[in-house]
Amino acid sequence: MRIIILGIGNTILSDEGVGVHAAEALRAAYALPDNIEVIDGGTAGMELLDPLAGADLLLVLDAVKTKRAPGSVVCLTGKEVPVFFRSKLSPHQVSICDVLASLEFAGDPPKDLVLIGVEPESLELGTELTPTVAAKVPEMVAAAVAQLAARGIHLEPVGRASARQQPSLSA
């Protein structure tokens, strides 16, 4: 099973970059098997066609406009995801919608699609997430891990995975 975890967003527009931050946090916290690839999609568009083609699962992490309170986390699956991206937060979302449509047209869409997003508080110029949104990154990571677990993929936290590999020092 080929799994892509795609963090997207513009990291110089404060909370707009939360998807990239969440993807990096997931990569740092968990030992990922060879069949899971984490991609920093940034603001990429059609360049993502080849890397995403034929994925069994595409898990997208992003900032999303839900008209909810800043920091609200949303999880959508399947056909809900492309429809959701029709309401633009920023220019990169048009691109991910176009990428998904192009993959569909080419007959190579992801077999399973999940979006985990958070409502931004600020889209102002800045490289730091607002405290409200930064506090939600662990929740986004936990939601991604839960979505993987629901599909039979169980990740080991980095500390546990490396501890298991270390020989015991007790006699």
FITIBA-740275 format. One record per residue: residue number from 1; residue in three letters; chain; z, y, x of N, C-alpha, C, O in turn. Coordinates in pm, whole numbers, plus 32768, in hexadecimal, padded with zeros to 4 digits. Example, Ala and Ser with C-alpha at 12.3 -4.5 7.8 and 13.67 -1.06 7.14 Angstrom:
1,ala,A,830C,7DC7,8527,830C,7E3E,84CE,830C,7EB6,8528,834E,7EB4,8590
2,ser,A,82C4,7F1F,8505,82CA,7F96,8557,8313,8003,850A,8324,8072,853D
***
This chain:
1,met,A,8000,7F8A,8055,8000,8000,8000,8000,807C,8059,8058,808C,80AD
2,arg,A,7F9D,80D2,8046,7F90,814E,8095,7FCD,81C1,8048,7FA2,81E2,7FD9
3,ile,A,8034,81FF,8083,807F,826A,8041,8074,82EA,8092,8088,82EB,810B
4,ile,A,8053,8357,804C,804B,83DB,808B,80B5,8433,804A,80BB,8440,7FD0
5,ile,A,8108,8470,809D,8165,84D7,8070,812D,855A,80A4,8125,8570,811C
6,leu,A,8105,85B0,8047,80BF,862B,8068,8117,86A4,8049,8135,86BF,7FD5
7,gly,A,813F,86EB,80B1,8188,8768,80A0,8125,87DA,80A6,80DE,87EB,810A
8,ile,A,811E,882A,803B,80C0,8899,803C,8108,891D,8021,8173,8921,7FE5
9,gly,A,80CA,8988,8050,8100,8A0D,803B,80ED,8A65,80B4,80D2,8A36,8123
10,asn,A,80FC,8AE4,809D,80EB,8B48,8106,8174,8B6C,813F,81C4,8BAE,80FC
11,thr,A,818F,8B42,81B8,8213,8B54,81F4,8232,8BE3,821F,82A0,8BFE,824F
12,ile,A,81D4,8C3F,820E,81F4,8CCC,822D,820B,8D1D,81AD,8218,8D98,81B2
13,leu,A,8210,8CD8,813B,822E,8D1B,80BB,82AF,8CE1,8081,82B3,8CB4,800E
14,ser,A,8316,8CE3,80D0,839C,8CB2,80AD,8397,8C30,805C,836D,8BCA,8093
15,asp,A,83BF,8C30,7FDE,83CE,8BB4,7F90,834A,8B6C,7F76,834C,8AF6,7F51
16,glu,A,82DA,8BAD,7F89,8257,8B6D,7F77,8249,8AF6,7FD6,81FE,8A99,7FB9
17,gly,A,828E,8AF9,8047,8283,8A8F,80AB,82E5,8A1B,8098,82F0,89C7,80F1
18,val,A,832A,8A16,8029,8392,89B0,8016,835C,8921,8021,83A3,88C8,8050
19,gly,A,82E2,890A,7FF7,82A9,8883,7FFF,829E,8851,808E,82BA,87DD,80AB
20,val,A,8274,88AA,80E7,8269,8887,8175,82F5,886C,81AE,8308,880B,81F7
21,his,A,8356,88C1,818B,83DF,88AD,81BB,841A,8829,8187,845E,87E2,81D1
22,ala,A,83FF,8809,8109,8434,878D,80CE,83F4,8712,810F,8438,86AF,8129
23,ala,A,8373,8719,812B,832F,86A8,816C,8369,8691,81F8,837F,861F,8221
24,glu,A,8381,86FE,8241,83BC,86F1,82C7,844B,86BC,82C0,8473,866D,8315
25,ala,A,8497,86E7,825C,8521,86B7,824C,8521,8621,822F,8575,85D8,8262
26,leu,A,84C3,85F4,81DD,84B9,8565,81BF,8495,8517,823D,84D1,84B0,825A
27,arg,A,8435,8549,8288,840A,8506,8304,847E,84FD,8368,848D,8498,83AD
28,ala,A,84D1,8565,836F,8541,8568,83CE,85B5,850E,83A1,85FD,84D9,83F5
29,ala,A,85C7,84FD,8320,863C,84B6,82EB,8628,841F,82DB,8689,83D4,82D6
30,tyr,A,85AA,83F3,82D4,8590,8366,82B5,8532,8327,831A,84D6,8367,834D
31,ala,A,854B,82A7,8335,84F0,8257,8387,847F,822C,832A,8497,81E3,82C9
32,leu,A,8407,8257,8346,8397,823C,82ED,8344,81C7,8322,8322,81C2,8398
33,pro,A,8324,8169,82CB,82CE,80FA,82F5,8241,812D,8314,821D,819D,82EF
34,asp,A,81F3,80DB,8358,816C,8101,8383,810F,8125,8310,80B0,8171,8324
35,asn,A,8128,80F0,8299,80CD,810A,8229,80EA,818E,81E2,80A5,81B1,8182
36,ile,A,8150,81D8,820F,816F,825A,81D4,814D,82C7,8239,8180,82C9,82A9
37,glu,A,80F6,8322,820F,80CF,8392,8264,80FE,8413,8224,80E4,842B,81AE
38,val,A,8141,8466,8271,816B,84EA,8243,8107,854E,827B,80F0,8555,82F4
39,ile,A,80CB,859C,8221,8067,85FF,8249,8099,868B,8226,80C1,86A6,81B5
40,asp,A,8097,86E3,828A,80B1,8771,8275,802C,87AC,8248,7FD6,87CC,829A
41,gly,A,801B,87B9,81C5,7F9E,87EC,818F,7F95,8883,8192,7F2A,88BC,817D
42,gly,A,8007,88C5,81AE,8007,8957,81B5,7FBA,8993,8142,7FDB,897C,80CE
43,thr,A,7F54,89E1,8161,7EFE,8A1D,80FB,7E73,89DF,8101,7E12,8A1B,80D2
44,ala,A,7E69,8968,8139,7DE8,8924,8145,7DAE,8908,80BC,7DF7,88FC,8059
45,gly,A,7D2D,88FF,80B6,7CE7,88E1,803A,7C95,8863,804A,7CCA,87F5,8055
46,met,A,7C13,8874,804B,7BB8,8802,804E,7BC2,87B0,80D0,7B8F,8741,80D7
47,glu,A,7C05,87E9,8136,7C1A,879B,81B1,7C71,8721,8194,7C75,86C3,81E4
48,leu,A,7CB6,8722,8124,7D0F,86B2,8100,7CC5,863E,80BF,7D01,85D4,80A9
49,leu,A,7C45,864E,809F,7BFB,85E4,805B,7C03,855F,80A5,7C2C,84FB,806B
50,asp,A,7BDD,855D,8123,7BDD,84DF,816F,7C69,84A4,817C,7C7B,842D,8161
51,pro,A,7CCE,84F2,81A7,7D53,84B7,81B5,7D8D,8480,8132,7DDB,8421,8135
52,leu,A,7D69,84BA,80C0,7DA2,848F,8040,7D51,8424,7FFA,7D82,83E2,7F9F
53,ala,A,7CD4,8413,8023,7C7C,83B3,7FE1,7CB6,8326,7FE6,7CE3,82F6,804F
54,gly,A,7CB5,82E7,7F75,7CDD,825A,7F6E,7D72,8240,7F79,7D9B,81CE,7F90
55,ala,A,7DC3,82A7,7F6B,7E54,8292,7F73,7E82,8241,7EFA,7E54,8256,7E8A
56,asp,A,7EDE,81E6,7F12,7F1A,819C,7EA3,7F7E,81F4,7E5A,7F8B,81EE,7DE0
57,leu,A,7FC5,8248,7EA7,8024,82A6,7E6D,8018,832A,7EB9,801F,832D,7F34
58,leu,A,8006,8395,7E6E,800A,841C,7EA6,8082,8461,7E69,808A,8475,7DF0
59,leu,A,80E1,8485,7EBF,815B,84C9,7E94,8154,8557,7ECC,815B,856C,7F45
60,val,A,8145,85BA,7E73,8134,8645,7E99,81B8,868F,7E8C,81FC,8685,7E26
61,leu,A,81DD,86D8,7EF4,8254,872E,7EF4,8223,87BE,7EFB,81D3,87E2,7F51
62,asp,A,8254,8813,7E9D,821A,8899,7E94,8277,88F7,7E48,82D5,88CD,7E05
63,ala,A,825A,8978,7E53,8296,89DE,7DFD,8242,89E2,7D7E,81C7,89DD,7D84
64,val,A,8285,89EA,7D0B,823C,89E5,7C8D,8272,8A4E,7C2C,82E9,8A6B,7C29
65,lys,A,8217,8A87,7BDC,823D,8AE8,7B74,8253,8A9A,7AF4,81F5,8A65,7AB9
66,thr,A,82D1,8A93,7AC7,82F4,8A49,7A4F,832F,8AA2,79E3,834C,8A74,7975
67,lys,A,8341,8B22,7A02,8383,8B82,79A8,8414,8B5A,7990,844F,8B7A,7928
68,arg,A,844D,8B12,79F1,84DB,8AEF,79ED,8523,8B45,7A54,84E5,8B96,7A99
69,ala,A,85A4,8B34,7A5E,85F5,8B80,7ABD,85CB,8B5D,7B4C,85A7,8AEA,7B68
70,pro,A,85D1,8BBF,7BA7,85B4,8BA0,7C34,860C,8B2D,7C64,8684,8B27,7C47
71,gly,A,85CE,8AD2,7CAE,8616,8A5E,7CE0,860D,89E5,7C85,863D,897A,7CA9
72,ser,A,85D1,89F5,7C0E,85C1,8982,7BB4,8560,891F,7BF3,84F3,8945,7C1F
73,val,A,8587,88A1,7BF5,8532,8838,7C2D,84EC,87EF,7BBC,8529,87D1,7B54
74,val,A,846C,87D3,7BCF,841C,878C,7B6B,83DA,8714,7BAE,83B4,8719,7C23
75,cys,A,83CC,86A8,7B61,8387,8632,7B91,8322,8608,7B26,8347,85EB,7AB5
76,leu,A,82A2,8607,7B4C,8237,85E0,7AF2,81EB,856B,7B2E,81E5,855B,7BA8
77,thr,A,81B1,8519,7AD7,8165,84A6,7B08,80DE,849D,7AC2,80C9,84D6,7A57
78,gly,A,8084,8454,7B02,8003,8433,7AC7,7FB1,84A9,7A9C,7FA0,8509,7AE7
79,lys,A,7F7D,84A1,7A23,7F20,8507,79EE,7F62,858E,79D7,7F1C,85F2,79C9
80,glu,A,7FE8,8594,79D4,802E,8614,79C4,8017,8670,7A3C,8018,86EA,7A2E
81,val,A,8002,8636,7AB1,7FFC,8684,7B2D,7F83,86E0,7B34,7F96,8759,7B46
82,pro,A,7F06,86AF,7B26,7E94,870C,7B2F,7E98,8777,7AC2,7E71,87E9,7ADB
83,val,A,7EC5,8755,7A4B,7ECF,87B6,79DF,7F31,8824,7A05,7F18,8899,79EB
84,phe,A,7F9F,87FD,7A43,8005,885D,7A6A,7FCF,88C3,7ACE,7FF3,8938,7AC8
85,phe,A,7F79,8897,7B29,7F46,88F0,7B91,7EE0,8955,7B5C,7EB4,89AC,7BA7
86,arg,A,7EB9,894B,7ADF,7E5D,89AE,7AA6,7EA0,8A36,7A9A,7E5C,8A9D,7A9A
87,ser,A,7F25,8A37,7A8E,7F6C,8AB7,7A8B,7F91,8AD9,7B1B,7FE5,8A97,7B57
88,lys,A,7F4E,8B40,7B51,7F56,8B5E,7BDF,7FD9,8BA1,7C07,800A,8BFB,7BC4
89,leu,A,800F,8B71,7C76,807D,8BB6,7CB8,8043,8C06,7D2C,8069,8C79,7D44
90,ser,A,7FE4,8BC7,7D71,7FA6,8C08,7DE3,7F1D,8BC8,7DFA,7EFE,8B63,7DBB
91,pro,A,7ECC,8C01,7E52,7E45,8BCE,7E68,7E40,8B3B,7E94,7DE0,8AF6,7E71
92,his,A,7EA4,8B09,7EDE,7E9A,8A7E,7F0D,7E9C,8A1C,7E99,7E66,89AE,7EA6
93,gln,A,7EDA,8A3F,7E29,7EE0,89E1,7DB9,7E57,89CB,7D7B,7E3B,895E,7D49
94,val,A,7E03,8A2F,7D7C,7D7A,8A1B,7D4D,7D3A,89B1,7DA6,7CF2,895A,7D75
95,ser,A,7D54,89B8,7E27,7D19,895A,7E84,7D49,88CB,7E6B,7CF7,886F,7E6F
96,ile,A,7DCA,88B6,7E52,7DF9,882E,7E3B,7DC1,87F9,7DB8,7DA4,8782,7DAE
97,cys,A,7DB2,884E,7D56,7D73,8826,7CD8,7CE2,87FE,7CF1,7CB3,8799,7CBE
98,asp,A,7C9C,884F,7D42,7C11,8830,7D64,7C08,87AE,7DB4,7BAC,875E,7D9F
99,val,A,7C67,8799,7E0E,7C68,871D,7E5D,7C7A,86A5,7E01,7C32,8642,7E0D
100,leu,A,7CDA,86AE,7DA6,7CF1,863F,7D4A,7C76,8625,7CF3,7C51,85B2,7CDB
101,ala,A,7C37,8691,7CC2,7BBE,8682,7C71,7B4D,8645,7CC2,7B03,85F0,7C8F
102,ser,A,7B3E,866F,7D3F,7AD5,8639,7D95,7AEB,85A5,7DB3,7A8C,8557,7DB4
103,leu,A,7B68,8580,7DCB,7B87,84F3,7DE3,7B68,84A0,7D66,7B35,8430,7D70
104,glu,A,7B86,84D7,7CF2,7B68,8494,7C73,7AD1,8483,7C64,7AA0,8417,7C40
105,phe,A,7A88,84EF,7C7F,79F6,84EC,7C72,79B8,8486,7CD2,7959,8441,7CAF
106,ala,A,79EE,847E,7D4B,79BA,8421,7DAF,79E5,8391,7D94,79B8,8335,7DD9
107,gly,A,7A3A,837E,7D30,7A68,82F7,7D10,7AD3,82C5,7D6E,7AE8,824C,7D79
108,asp,A,7B18,8320,7DB3,7B7D,82F8,7E15,7C01,8344,7E02,7C3E,836F,7E64
109,pro,A,7C2D,8356,7D84,7CAA,83A0,7D6E,7D22,834C,7D95,7D17,82D2,7DA0
110,pro,A,7D96,838C,7DA9,7E0E,833B,7DC1,7E28,82E5,7D45,7E16,8311,7CD4
111,lys,A,7E53,826A,7D5D,7E70,8210,7CEE,7EEC,823E,7CA0,7EF6,8229,7C28
112,asp,A,7F48,827E,7CE6,7FC5,82AD,7CAA,7FDE,8339,7CE3,7FC8,8351,7D5A
113,leu,A,800C,8394,7C8F,801A,8420,7CB6,80A0,8455,7C84,80C2,8446,7C0F
114,val,A,80EB,8495,7CDE,816D,84CE,7CBD,8174,855A,7CF8,8149,8571,7D69
115,leu,A,81AA,85B8,7CAA,81C4,863F,7CDB,8259,8659,7CCE,8293,864B,7C62
116,ile,A,8296,8680,7D3C,8321,86AD,7D3A,831D,873E,7D68,82F5,875C,7DD8
117,gly,A,8347,8796,7D0F,833E,8824,7D2D,83BE,886C,7D0B,8415,8839,7CC5
118,val,A,83C6,88E6,7D3E,8439,893B,7D23,8407,89C6,7D00,83A8,89F9,7D3D
119,glu,A,8447,8A02,7C9E,8426,8A8B,7C75,8450,8AEC,7CE3,84C6,8AED,7D09
120,pro,A,83F4,8B3D,7D17,8418,8B9A,7D82,8469,8C11,7D4D,8460,8C35,7CD8
121,glu,A,84B7,8C4B,7DA6,84FE,8CC7,7D85,84B1,8D3F,7DBB,84AD,8DA8,7D7C
122,ser,A,8473,8D2D,7E31,842B,8D9A,7E71,83AA,8D66,7EB1,83A7,8CFA,7EEC
123,leu,A,8341,8DB6,7EA4,82C3,8D99,7EE7,82A1,8E0B,7F46,822D,8E20,7F6A
124,glu,A,8309,8E55,7F6D,82F8,8EC5,7FC9,82DC,8E92,8056,82FB,8E1F,8076
125,leu,A,82A3,8EE6,80A8,8288,8EC5,8132,830A,8EA3,8179,836A,8EF0,8175
126,gly,A,830F,8E31,81BA,8385,8E05,8204,837D,8D70,821F,8346,8D24,81D0
127,thr,A,83B4,8D47,8290,83AA,8CBA,82B7,8422,8C66,828B,8422,8BEC,829E
128,glu,A,8487,8CA4,8252,84FE,8C5B,8226,84FA,8C47,818F,84CC,8C9D,8144
129,leu,A,8529,8BD3,8164,853A,8BBA,80D5,85B2,8C0B,80A4,860F,8C25,80F1
130,thr,A,85B1,8C33,8025,8628,8C73,7FED,8698,8C0B,7FE7,867A,8B93,7FE0
131,pro,A,8715,8C33,7FEA,8783,8BD2,7FE1,877B,8B79,7F64,879B,8B03,7F6A
132,thr,A,874F,8BB2,7EF5,8743,8B65,7E79,86E3,8AF1,7E89,8701,8A81,7E62
133,val,A,866F,8B0B,7EC3,8608,8AA4,7ED3,8629,8A47,7F48,8613,89CE,7F40
134,ala,A,865E,8A7F,7FB5,8684,8A2B,8028,86EA,89C2,7FFD,86E7,8951,802E
135,ala,A,8744,89E6,7FA2,87A9,8988,7F72,876C,8916,7F22,87AD,88AF,7F0F
136,lys,A,86F1,8925,7EF4,86AF,88BE,7EA3,865A,885E,7EF6,862B,87F9,7EC1
137,val,A,8645,887B,7F76,85F5,8822,7FCB,8630,8795,7FCE,85E5,8735,7FBF
138,pro,A,86B4,8783,7FE1,86EB,86FA,7FDD,86D3,86B4,7F57,86BE,863B,7F54
139,glu,A,86D6,86FF,7EE9,86BA,86C4,7E66,8628,8697,7E5C,860B,862E,7E22
140,met,A,85CD,86E6,7E94,8540,86C0,7E95,852C,8641,7EE7,84E3,85E7,7EBF
141,val,A,856E,863B,7F5B,8565,85C4,7FB0,859D,854B,7F67,8561,84E0,7F68
142,ala,A,8611,855B,7F27,864E,84ED,7EDD,85F3,84BF,7E6B,85E9,8447,7E50
143,ala,A,85B2,851D,7E28,8555,84F9,7DBC,84DE,84AC,7DF2,84AF,844D,7DB3
144,ala,A,84AC,84D4,7E67,843C,848C,7EA5,8467,83FE,7EC9,841D,839E,7EB1
145,val,A,84DD,83F0,7F04,8511,836C,7F29,8523,8317,7EAB,8506,829F,7EAD
146,ala,A,8554,8353,7E3F,8565,830A,7DC1,84DF,82DE,7D86,84D4,826F,7D52
147,gln,A,847A,8334,7D90,83F5,830E,7D5F,83BC,829A,7DAE,837D,8240,7D76
148,leu,A,83D3,829B,7E31,83A7,822A,7E84,83F4,81AB,7E5F,83B8,8141,7E50
149,ala,A,8477,81B7,7E4F,84CB,8144,7E2B,849F,8109,7DA5,849F,808F,7D94
150,ala,A,847A,815F,7D47,844C,812F,7CC4,83CD,80DD,7CD0,83AB,8090,7C76
151,arg,A,8386,80ED,7D3F,830B,80A2,7D58,8321,8032,7DBE,82C1,7FF8,7DF2
152,gly,A,839F,8014,7DD9,83C1,7FA5,7E32,83C2,7FC6,7EC6,83CA,7F6B,7F19
153,ile,A,83BB,8046,7EE9,83BE,806F,7F76,8445,80AD,7F91,8464,8119,7F5E
154,his,A,8496,806B,7FE2,851E,809A,7FFE,8524,80CD,808D,8509,8084,80EC
155,leu,A,8548,814C,809B,8550,818A,811F,85DE,8182,8155,863F,818A,810A
156,glu,A,85E8,8172,81D8,8669,8173,821E,867F,81FD,825B,8626,8233,829D
157,pro,A,86F6,8237,8246,8714,82B3,828E,870B,829C,8324,872A,822F,8354
158,val,A,86E1,8301,836E,86CC,82F4,83FE,8749,82BF,8444,873D,8265,8497
159,gly,A,87BE,82F3,8426,883A,82C5,8466,8853,8231,8453,8878,81EC,84B2
160,arg,A,883E,81FF,83D8,8854,8171,83BB,87ED,811A,83FE,880E,80B0,8433
161,ala,A,876F,8146,83FD,8704,80F6,8439,871C,80E6,84CF,870C,8079,8505
162,ser,A,8743,8153,8513,8758,8149,85A4,87DA,8100,85C3,87E3,80BA,8628
163,ala,A,883F,810D,856C,88BE,80C6,8582,88A9,802F,8577,88E7,7FE1,85BF
164,arg,A,8851,8007,851C,8836,7F79,850A,87EF,7F40,8584,87FD,7EC9,85A1
165,gln,A,87A4,7F92,85CB,875A,7F63,863F,87B1,7F5D,86BD,878D,7F1A,871D
166,gln,A,8823,7FA4,86BC,887B,7FA6,8730,88CE,7F27,8737,88FE,7EF7,86D0
167,pro,A,88E0,7EEF,87AE,8936,7E79,87BA,89C8,7EA2,87A2,89F1,7F12,87C1
168,ser,A,8A12,7E47,876C,8AA0,7E60,8751,8AED,7E60,87D4,8AD3,7E0D,882B
169,leu,A,8B4B,7EBD,87E1,8B9C,7EC7,885B,8C21,7E7E,884B,8C6B,7E6F,88AB
170,ser,A,8C3F,7E51,87D2,8CC1,7E0C,87BF,8CB6,7D7F,87F2,8C4D,7D40,87EC
171,ala,A,8D27,7D4D,8825,8D27,7CC5,8861,8D58,7C5F,8800,8D5F,7BE9,8821
***
